[in-house]
Amino acid sequence: MSRKTISTREKQERAVLVGVDVKKGTDGWSIDSSLEELGQLARTAGAMVVGRYSQKMEKPSSKHYLGSGKLQELKDLQQELDYTVVIFNDDLTPYQQWELEETLKVKIIDRTALILDIFARSAHTSEGKLQVELAQYQYLLPRLAGQWSHLERLGGGIGTRGPGESQIETDRRLIRNRITRIEKQIDDVHKHRELYRRRRSKSGTPLVALVGYTNAGKSTLLNAVCQANVLSEDKLFSTLDPVTRRLRLPGGKYIMMTDTVGFIHNLPPFIVAAFHATLEELEEADLVLHVVDITSQDAVNQSRTVEGILNDLKLCQKPRLTVINKIDLLVNNLAEADDIALSVKSPTEMTVVVSAAKGWNLDKLLKKIEESV
């Protein structure tokens, strides 16, 4: 008698990416680059990208994000592409999400929800999980009304009285209470970190902090110079929890080097705020290493994004060393890398060209760190 095997593996979601090419955009990102990054995020979350779709508009439609004609085209593609989720390149309002779900009859995800899903997958420590949970609740709270928007559309009368209003208020109260408890737990983490920083300050050990766009190679660099054994993958946000390691410089002096969560374009302020306890390490840093992926076609925009977030965190005056990474993917040997290094000049910042993966110029990097601290 034959026996069938039933697979318990979750079926891979088939995703279509959708973005609006705003005609008066000023952030420097093209719609192609933005959707390419959205695709990387989707693949990191485990989805298979089966299509990309964009429309030029003055601004997204307040009802369906896309224009009605383009939305119908997207709906018509459903049978051909067999997509199960549509991921939008911008944040959606609860009303937009509800309308899109009603029209397309598939799961609708916006960019922030996708990032939060990846954060939830990447958080392994209790602190990281708390920070992700806080961000998720802060994302959900203003969207609770969307869970009950179908009642509003009925226009009052039968079916709209009673539990709807009371339920949403109950949900809001429960979430606010949970947010308060999480914030208290994160505050306890803050106090613990403060004690740690005071001990380190008394010991006179300098702190060097790694910052950069997600997947710029910060973890690989930390592993290379500190033998840190930190997970390093070619995925966005593979490192979420901060890691600090002790490092002996060539002259014998010891420093502490800390890795931080990668930054990304259009990262909502509430997510940055949720990770404030982690990013406080940057406030105490004696030197900031800004790691740049030189192979990215959007390296300039990525650097601007990082600088913008550092500015928002009031950290732009920190001593800075720009580390141009992944040079091994552009040249064949160290000599060619040094030629490129000679052509890289910055009047305001120190710069060093390295390959963290190959170990190229790490001695020069450590020497520059030693000179700075």
Contacts in CASP RR format, 6 or more apart in sequence:
PFRMAT RR
TARGET T0000
AUTHOR 0000-0000-0000
METHOD contacts of the structure
MODEL  1
MSRKTISTREKQERAVLVGVDVKKGTDGWSIDSSLEELGQLARTAGAMVV
GRYSQKMEKPSSKHYLGSGKLQELKDLQQELDYTVVIFNDDLTPYQQWEL
EETLKVKIIDRTALILDIFARSAHTSEGKLQVELAQYQYLLPRLAGQWSH
LERLGGGIGTRGPGESQIETDRRLIRNRITRIEKQIDDVHKHRELYRRRR
SKSGTPLVALVGYTNAGKSTLLNAVCQANVLSEDKLFSTLDPVTRRLRLP
GGKYIMMTDTVGFIHNLPPFIVAAFHATLEELEEADLVLHVVDITSQDAV
NQSRTVEGILNDLKLCQKPRLTVINKIDLLVNNLAEADDIALSVKSPTEM
TVVVSAAKGWNLDKLLKKIEESV
12 46 0 8 1.000
12 47 0 8 1.000
12 48 0 8 1.000
13 46 0 8 1.000
13 47 0 8 1.000
13 48 0 8 1.000
13 84 0 8 1.000
13 85 0 8 1.000
13 107 0 8 1.000
14 47 0 8 1.000
14 48 0 8 1.000
14 50 0 8 1.000
14 81 0 8 1.000
14 82 0 8 1.000
14 83 0 8 1.000
14 84 0 8 1.000
14 85 0 8 1.000
15 39 0 8 1.000
15 42 0 8 1.000
15 47 0 8 1.000
15 48 0 8 1.000
15 49 0 8 1.000
15 50 0 8 1.000
15 51 0 8 1.000
15 83 0 8 1.000
15 84 0 8 1.000
15 85 0 8 1.000
15 86 0 8 1.000
15 87 0 8 1.000
16 49 0 8 1.000
16 50 0 8 1.000
16 51 0 8 1.000
16 52 0 8 1.000
16 53 0 8 1.000
16 74 0 8 1.000
16 77 0 8 1.000
16 81 0 8 1.000
16 83 0 8 1.000
16 85 0 8 1.000
16 86 0 8 1.000
16 87 0 8 1.000
17 35 0 8 1.000
17 38 0 8 1.000
17 39 0 8 1.000
17 42 0 8 1.000
17 49 0 8 1.000
17 51 0 8 1.000
17 52 0 8 1.000
17 53 0 8 1.000
17 87 0 8 1.000
17 89 0 8 1.000
18 52 0 8 1.000
18 53 0 8 1.000
18 54 0 8 1.000
18 65 0 8 1.000
18 66 0 8 1.000
18 74 0 8 1.000
18 86 0 8 1.000
18 87 0 8 1.000
18 88 0 8 1.000
18 89 0 8 1.000
19 31 0 8 1.000
19 34 0 8 1.000
19 35 0 8 1.000
19 38 0 8 1.000
19 53 0 8 1.000
19 54 0 8 1.000
19 55 0 8 1.000
19 65 0 8 1.000
19 88 0 8 1.000
19 89 0 8 1.000
19 90 0 8 1.000
20 31 0 8 1.000
20 54 0 8 1.000
20 55 0 8 1.000
20 56 0 8 1.000
20 57 0 8 1.000
20 59 0 8 1.000
20 60 0 8 1.000
20 65 0 8 1.000
20 66 0 8 1.000
20 89 0 8 1.000
20 90 0 8 1.000
21 31 0 8 1.000
21 54 0 8 1.000
21 55 0 8 1.000
21 56 0 8 1.000
21 57 0 8 1.000
22 57 0 8 1.000
22 58 0 8 1.000
22 59 0 8 1.000
22 60 0 8 1.000
23 56 0 8 1.000
23 57 0 8 1.000
23 58 0 8 1.000
24 58 0 8 1.000
27 265 0 8 1.000
27 301 0 8 1.000
28 301 0 8 1.000
29 265 0 8 1.000
29 298 0 8 1.000
29 301 0 8 1.000
31 54 0 8 1.000
31 89 0 8 1.000
33 297 0 8 1.000
33 298 0 8 1.000
33 301 0 8 1.000
34 89 0 8 1.000
34 265 0 8 1.000
35 52 0 8 1.000
35 54 0 8 1.000
35 89 0 8 1.000
37 264 0 8 1.000
37 265 0 8 1.000
37 298 0 8 1.000
38 87 0 8 1.000
38 89 0 8 1.000
38 111 0 8 1.000
38 114 0 8 1.000
39 49 0 8 1.000
39 52 0 8 1.000
39 87 0 8 1.000
40 215 0 8 1.000
40 235 0 8 1.000
40 236 0 8 1.000
41 111 0 8 1.000
41 114 0 8 1.000
41 115 0 8 1.000
41 118 0 8 1.000
41 236 0 8 1.000
42 49 0 8 1.000
42 87 0 8 1.000
42 114 0 8 1.000
43 49 0 8 1.000
44 118 0 8 1.000
44 235 0 8 1.000
44 236 0 8 1.000
44 237 0 8 1.000
45 114 0 8 1.000
45 117 0 8 1.000
45 118 0 8 1.000
45 121 0 8 1.000
47 85 0 8 1.000
47 87 0 8 1.000
50 81 0 8 1.000
50 82 0 8 1.000
50 83 0 8 1.000
51 81 0 8 1.000
51 83 0 8 1.000
53 70 0 8 1.000
53 73 0 8 1.000
53 74 0 8 1.000
53 77 0 8 1.000
55 66 0 8 1.000
55 67 0 8 1.000
55 70 0 8 1.000
57 66 0 8 1.000
57 67 0 8 1.000
60 66 0 8 1.000
60 90 0 8 1.000
60 96 0 8 1.000
61 67 0 8 1.000
61 68 0 8 1.000
61 96 0 8 1.000
62 93 0 8 1.000
62 95 0 8 1.000
62 96 0 8 1.000
63 95 0 8 1.000
63 96 0 8 1.000
63 99 0 8 1.000
64 71 0 8 1.000
64 96 0 8 1.000
64 99 0 8 1.000
64 100 0 8 1.000
64 103 0 8 1.000
65 88 0 8 1.000
65 90 0 8 1.000
65 92 0 8 1.000
65 96 0 8 1.000
65 100 0 8 1.000
66 74 0 8 1.000
71 103 0 8 1.000
74 86 0 8 1.000
74 104 0 8 1.000
75 103 0 8 1.000
75 104 0 8 1.000
77 83 0 8 1.000
78 104 0 8 1.000
78 106 0 8 1.000
83 106 0 8 1.000
84 106 0 8 1.000
84 107 0 8 1.000
85 106 0 8 1.000
85 107 0 8 1.000
85 108 0 8 1.000
85 109 0 8 1.000
86 100 0 8 1.000
86 104 0 8 1.000
86 106 0 8 1.000
86 107 0 8 1.000
86 108 0 8 1.000
86 109 0 8 1.000
87 109 0 8 1.000
87 110 0 8 1.000
87 111 0 8 1.000
87 114 0 8 1.000
88 100 0 8 1.000
88 108 0 8 1.000
88 109 0 8 1.000
88 110 0 8 1.000
88 111 0 8 1.000
89 111 0 8 1.000
90 110 0 8 1.000
90 111 0 8 1.000
90 266 0 8 1.000
91 110 0 8 1.000
91 111 0 8 1.000
91 112 0 8 1.000
91 268 0 8 1.000
92 100 0 8 1.000
92 108 0 8 1.000
92 110 0 8 1.000
94 142 0 8 1.000
94 143 0 8 1.000
94 145 0 8 1.000
94 146 0 8 1.000
94 147 0 8 1.000
94 149 0 8 1.000
95 146 0 8 1.000
95 149 0 8 1.000
97 108 0 8 1.000
97 110 0 8 1.000
97 143 0 8 1.000
97 146 0 8 1.000
98 146 0 8 1.000
98 149 0 8 1.000
98 150 0 8 1.000
100 108 0 8 1.000
101 107 0 8 1.000
101 108 0 8 1.000
109 117 0 8 1.000
111 266 0 8 1.000
112 139 0 8 1.000
112 268 0 8 1.000
112 271 0 8 1.000
113 139 0 8 1.000
115 237 0 8 1.000
115 264 0 8 1.000
115 267 0 8 1.000
115 271 0 8 1.000
116 132 0 8 1.000
116 135 0 8 1.000
116 136 0 8 1.000
116 139 0 8 1.000
116 271 0 8 1.000
118 236 0 8 1.000
118 237 0 8 1.000
119 132 0 8 1.000
119 135 0 8 1.000
119 237 0 8 1.000
119 240 0 8 1.000
119 271 0 8 1.000
120 132 0 8 1.000
120 136 0 8 1.000
122 237 0 8 1.000
122 238 0 8 1.000
122 239 0 8 1.000
122 240 0 8 1.000
122 241 0 8 1.000
123 129 0 8 1.000
123 131 0 8 1.000
123 132 0 8 1.000
123 240 0 8 1.000
123 241 0 8 1.000
124 240 0 8 1.000
124 241 0 8 1.000
125 241 0 8 1.000
127 186 0 8 1.000
127 189 0 8 1.000
127 241 0 8 1.000
127 277 0 8 1.000
127 278 0 8 1.000
128 240 0 8 1.000
128 241 0 8 1.000
128 278 0 8 1.000
130 182 0 8 1.000
130 185 0 8 1.000
130 186 0 8 1.000
130 189 0 8 1.000
131 186 0 8 1.000
131 274 0 8 1.000
131 275 0 8 1.000
131 277 0 8 1.000
131 278 0 8 1.000
132 240 0 8 1.000
132 274 0 8 1.000
133 182 0 8 1.000
134 179 0 8 1.000
134 182 0 8 1.000
134 183 0 8 1.000
134 186 0 8 1.000
134 274 0 8 1.000
135 270 0 8 1.000
135 271 0 8 1.000
135 274 0 8 1.000
135 275 0 8 1.000
137 175 0 8 1.000
137 178 0 8 1.000
137 179 0 8 1.000
137 182 0 8 1.000
138 179 0 8 1.000
138 270 0 8 1.000
138 274 0 8 1.000
139 268 0 8 1.000
139 270 0 8 1.000
140 175 0 8 1.000
141 172 0 8 1.000
141 175 0 8 1.000
141 176 0 8 1.000
141 179 0 8 1.000
144 168 0 8 1.000
144 171 0 8 1.000
144 172 0 8 1.000
144 175 0 8 1.000
145 168 0 8 1.000
147 168 0 8 1.000
147 171 0 8 1.000
148 164 0 8 1.000
148 167 0 8 1.000
148 168 0 8 1.000
151 159 0 8 1.000
151 160 0 8 1.000
151 164 0 8 1.000
152 160 0 8 1.000
154 160 0 8 1.000
186 277 0 8 1.000
187 277 0 8 1.000
189 277 0 8 1.000
190 277 0 8 1.000
190 280 0 8 1.000
193 277 0 8 1.000
193 280 0 8 1.000
193 281 0 8 1.000
197 284 0 8 1.000
200 207 0 8 1.000
200 256 0 8 1.000
201 284 0 8 1.000
205 246 0 8 1.000
205 254 0 8 1.000
205 255 0 8 1.000
205 256 0 8 1.000
206 253 0 8 1.000
206 255 0 8 1.000
206 256 0 8 1.000
206 286 0 8 1.000
206 287 0 8 1.000
206 373 0 8 1.000
207 255 0 8 1.000
207 256 0 8 1.000
207 257 0 8 1.000
207 258 0 8 1.000
207 281 0 8 1.000
207 284 0 8 1.000
207 285 0 8 1.000
207 286 0 8 1.000
207 287 0 8 1.000
208 247 0 8 1.000
208 255 0 8 1.000
208 256 0 8 1.000
208 257 0 8 1.000
208 258 0 8 1.000
208 285 0 8 1.000
208 286 0 8 1.000
208 287 0 8 1.000
208 288 0 8 1.000
208 289 0 8 1.000
208 369 0 8 1.000
208 373 0 8 1.000
209 257 0 8 1.000
209 258 0 8 1.000
209 260 0 8 1.000
209 281 0 8 1.000
209 282 0 8 1.000
209 285 0 8 1.000
209 287 0 8 1.000
209 288 0 8 1.000
209 289 0 8 1.000
210 218 0 8 1.000
210 221 0 8 1.000
210 222 0 8 1.000
210 257 0 8 1.000
210 258 0 8 1.000
210 259 0 8 1.000
210 260 0 8 1.000
210 289 0 8 1.000
210 291 0 8 1.000
211 218 0 8 1.000
211 260 0 8 1.000
211 262 0 8 1.000
211 263 0 8 1.000
211 282 0 8 1.000
211 288 0 8 1.000
211 289 0 8 1.000
211 290 0 8 1.000
211 291 0 8 1.000
211 306 0 8 1.000
211 310 0 8 1.000
212 218 0 8 1.000
212 262 0 8 1.000
212 263 0 8 1.000
212 290 0 8 1.000
212 291 0 8 1.000
212 292 0 8 1.000
212 302 0 8 1.000
212 306 0 8 1.000
213 262 0 8 1.000
213 263 0 8 1.000
213 264 0 8 1.000
213 292 0 8 1.000
213 293 0 8 1.000
213 296 0 8 1.000
213 302 0 8 1.000
213 303 0 8 1.000
213 305 0 8 1.000
213 306 0 8 1.000
214 236 0 8 1.000
214 237 0 8 1.000
214 261 0 8 1.000
214 262 0 8 1.000
214 263 0 8 1.000
214 264 0 8 1.000
215 234 0 8 1.000
215 235 0 8 1.000
215 236 0 8 1.000
215 238 0 8 1.000
215 293 0 8 1.000
216 262 0 8 1.000
216 291 0 8 1.000
216 292 0 8 1.000
216 293 0 8 1.000
216 302 0 8 1.000
216 325 0 8 1.000
217 232 0 8 1.000
217 291 0 8 1.000
217 293 0 8 1.000
217 325 0 8 1.000
217 326 0 8 1.000
217 356 0 8 1.000
218 239 0 8 1.000
218 259 0 8 1.000
218 260 0 8 1.000
218 262 0 8 1.000
218 291 0 8 1.000
219 228 0 8 1.000
219 230 0 8 1.000
219 231 0 8 1.000
219 232 0 8 1.000
219 238 0 8 1.000
219 239 0 8 1.000
219 243 0 8 1.000
219 259 0 8 1.000
220 232 0 8 1.000
220 325 0 8 1.000
220 356 0 8 1.000
220 357 0 8 1.000
221 289 0 8 1.000
221 291 0 8 1.000
221 323 0 8 1.000
221 325 0 8 1.000
221 354 0 8 1.000
221 356 0 8 1.000
222 228 0 8 1.000
222 230 0 8 1.000
222 243 0 8 1.000
222 245 0 8 1.000
222 257 0 8 1.000
222 259 0 8 1.000
223 229 0 8 1.000
223 230 0 8 1.000
223 232 0 8 1.000
223 356 0 8 1.000
224 356 0 8 1.000
224 357 0 8 1.000
224 359 0 8 1.000
224 362 0 8 1.000
225 247 0 8 1.000
225 257 0 8 1.000
225 362 0 8 1.000
225 365 0 8 1.000
225 366 0 8 1.000
226 245 0 8 1.000
226 246 0 8 1.000
226 247 0 8 1.000
226 257 0 8 1.000
228 243 0 8 1.000
228 245 0 8 1.000
228 259 0 8 1.000
230 239 0 8 1.000
230 243 0 8 1.000
230 259 0 8 1.000
231 238 0 8 1.000
231 239 0 8 1.000
232 238 0 8 1.000
232 239 0 8 1.000
236 264 0 8 1.000
237 261 0 8 1.000
237 262 0 8 1.000
237 264 0 8 1.000
239 259 0 8 1.000
239 261 0 8 1.000
239 262 0 8 1.000
240 261 0 8 1.000
241 278 0 8 1.000
242 258 0 8 1.000
242 259 0 8 1.000
242 260 0 8 1.000
242 261 0 8 1.000
242 278 0 8 1.000
242 281 0 8 1.000
243 258 0 8 1.000
243 259 0 8 1.000
244 256 0 8 1.000
244 257 0 8 1.000
244 258 0 8 1.000
244 259 0 8 1.000
244 281 0 8 1.000
245 256 0 8 1.000
245 257 0 8 1.000
245 258 0 8 1.000
246 254 0 8 1.000
246 255 0 8 1.000
246 256 0 8 1.000
246 257 0 8 1.000
247 254 0 8 1.000
247 255 0 8 1.000
247 256 0 8 1.000
247 257 0 8 1.000
248 254 0 8 1.000
249 255 0 8 1.000
249 366 0 8 1.000
249 369 0 8 1.000
249 370 0 8 1.000
249 373 0 8 1.000
250 363 0 8 1.000
250 366 0 8 1.000
250 367 0 8 1.000
250 370 0 8 1.000
251 370 0 8 1.000
253 370 0 8 1.000
253 373 0 8 1.000
255 369 0 8 1.000
255 373 0 8 1.000
258 281 0 8 1.000
258 285 0 8 1.000
260 278 0 8 1.000
260 279 0 8 1.000
260 281 0 8 1.000
260 282 0 8 1.000
261 275 0 8 1.000
261 278 0 8 1.000
261 279 0 8 1.000
263 305 0 8 1.000
263 306 0 8 1.000
263 309 0 8 1.000
264 305 0 8 1.000
265 301 0 8 1.000
265 302 0 8 1.000
265 305 0 8 1.000
267 309 0 8 1.000
269 312 0 8 1.000
272 279 0 8 1.000
272 309 0 8 1.000
272 312 0 8 1.000
272 313 0 8 1.000
279 313 0 8 1.000
282 288 0 8 1.000
282 310 0 8 1.000
282 313 0 8 1.000
282 315 0 8 1.000
282 318 0 8 1.000
283 313 0 8 1.000
283 315 0 8 1.000
285 318 0 8 1.000
286 319 0 8 1.000
286 372 0 8 1.000
286 373 0 8 1.000
287 318 0 8 1.000
287 319 0 8 1.000
287 320 0 8 1.000
287 321 0 8 1.000
287 369 0 8 1.000
287 372 0 8 1.000
287 373 0 8 1.000
288 310 0 8 1.000
288 315 0 8 1.000
288 318 0 8 1.000
288 319 0 8 1.000
288 320 0 8 1.000
288 321 0 8 1.000
289 320 0 8 1.000
289 321 0 8 1.000
289 322 0 8 1.000
289 323 0 8 1.000
289 369 0 8 1.000
290 303 0 8 1.000
290 306 0 8 1.000
290 307 0 8 1.000
290 320 0 8 1.000
290 321 0 8 1.000
290 322 0 8 1.000
290 323 0 8 1.000
290 349 0 8 1.000
291 323 0 8 1.000
291 325 0 8 1.000
292 299 0 8 1.000
292 302 0 8 1.000
292 303 0 8 1.000
292 322 0 8 1.000
292 323 0 8 1.000
292 324 0 8 1.000
292 325 0 8 1.000
293 299 0 8 1.000
293 302 0 8 1.000
293 325 0 8 1.000
293 326 0 8 1.000
294 324 0 8 1.000
294 325 0 8 1.000
294 326 0 8 1.000
294 327 0 8 1.000
294 330 0 8 1.000
294 353 0 8 1.000
295 326 0 8 1.000
295 329 0 8 1.000
295 330 0 8 1.000
296 302 0 8 1.000
307 316 0 8 1.000
308 316 0 8 1.000
310 316 0 8 1.000
310 318 0 8 1.000
319 372 0 8 1.000
320 349 0 8 1.000
320 350 0 8 1.000
321 349 0 8 1.000
321 350 0 8 1.000
321 351 0 8 1.000
321 352 0 8 1.000
321 365 0 8 1.000
321 368 0 8 1.000
321 369 0 8 1.000
321 372 0 8 1.000
322 346 0 8 1.000
322 349 0 8 1.000
322 350 0 8 1.000
322 351 0 8 1.000
322 352 0 8 1.000
323 351 0 8 1.000
323 352 0 8 1.000
323 354 0 8 1.000
323 365 0 8 1.000
324 341 0 8 1.000
324 344 0 8 1.000
324 351 0 8 1.000
324 352 0 8 1.000
324 353 0 8 1.000
324 354 0 8 1.000
325 354 0 8 1.000
325 355 0 8 1.000
325 356 0 8 1.000
326 355 0 8 1.000
326 356 0 8 1.000
326 357 0 8 1.000
327 337 0 8 1.000
327 340 0 8 1.000
327 353 0 8 1.000
327 354 0 8 1.000
327 355 0 8 1.000
327 360 0 8 1.000
328 337 0 8 1.000
328 355 0 8 1.000
328 357 0 8 1.000
328 358 0 8 1.000
328 360 0 8 1.000
330 340 0 8 1.000
331 337 0 8 1.000
331 340 0 8 1.000
334 360 0 8 1.000
334 361 0 8 1.000
337 353 0 8 1.000
337 355 0 8 1.000
337 360 0 8 1.000
337 361 0 8 1.000
338 353 0 8 1.000
338 361 0 8 1.000
340 353 0 8 1.000
341 351 0 8 1.000
341 352 0 8 1.000
341 353 0 8 1.000
341 361 0 8 1.000
344 351 0 8 1.000
344 353 0 8 1.000
345 351 0 8 1.000
350 368 0 8 1.000
350 372 0 8 1.000
352 361 0 8 1.000
352 364 0 8 1.000
352 365 0 8 1.000
352 368 0 8 1.000
353 361 0 8 1.000
354 360 0 8 1.000
354 361 0 8 1.000
354 362 0 8 1.000
354 364 0 8 1.000
354 365 0 8 1.000
355 361 0 8 1.000
356 362 0 8 1.000
END
